[in-house]
């Protein structure tokens, strides 16, 4: 069975388990294990834009943020290549 | 009493308008394998210092109460070791830096890097959050095991780390159990619920305590936290649903 993954619009991490927004516009509440953005909280409650979060994450060294999900092998090289363009 | 009310209201409105910001530079003092971090914020908010040996892995943390004058002591540090840290609250990192624990007494001033988040989180409402209603001790069923109530177990630690303090949770299991109990309140008709047909998400909110949770279509928990924004519930999609119409 093929498992569908979704891309994080903030950092480009390609293995989110749910689309960040459903058809209704509702958030997934998923926390991106790479950049730590929580859809529906970081944006809807804390009112931080993708661009602002991305800039801060890049500034802090693009650290893998999840405490419970293991960093994928090769992440430190991948992360530089998957980063969405600013404004994406 | 009336005067106290108006002062409290003024402080609260002020907090809404300005958000949390550092007041001055944090101070880090290191002596005898103990580090004391002190910082001030313009309004009261939670206290958390995350620290570790690697800037990429701040795997230890110390938390404190809701205050504007924060002080955290890190004990039993290793000598001749550089520690990296970030400080702020559970949801907001205000500052990060590093310090060195020497063999002899030493002190350091925190480096000047200030998180961009500090500048953009101005909507954050930092007033002390109300204590959640104590669930009735009588007739409260024991929550099922966490692996049955939490949707994706590998995510629980991150949600607990970020939101567990909202409810005074003592562990990941406690956090998951409280989320399950909150769902039972929804199913009992005590708090409003919204059902989102587009992806089968159930949203539950308590206007009294501002507790919010989202659940998967099978009733397992997606997240559980206390929004700061007063219009959060109104902005979440879904149609009102009665307990009898839930699919689980």
Interface residues (C-beta under 8 A of the other chain):
Chain A: X17 X18 X22 X23 X24 X25 X26 X28 X29 X30 X31 X33 X36 X38 X40 X41 X44 X45 X46 X47 X48 X49 X52 X53 X55 X56 X59 X60 X61 X63 X64 X65 X66 X67 X68 X69
Chain B: X55 X56 X57 X59 X91 X92 X96 X115 X116 X117 X120 X121 X123 X124 X152 X154 X155 X156 X157 X158 X159 X161 X162 X196 X197 X198 X199 X201 X203 X214 X222 X223 X225 X227 X228 X229 X232 X235 X236 X237 X238
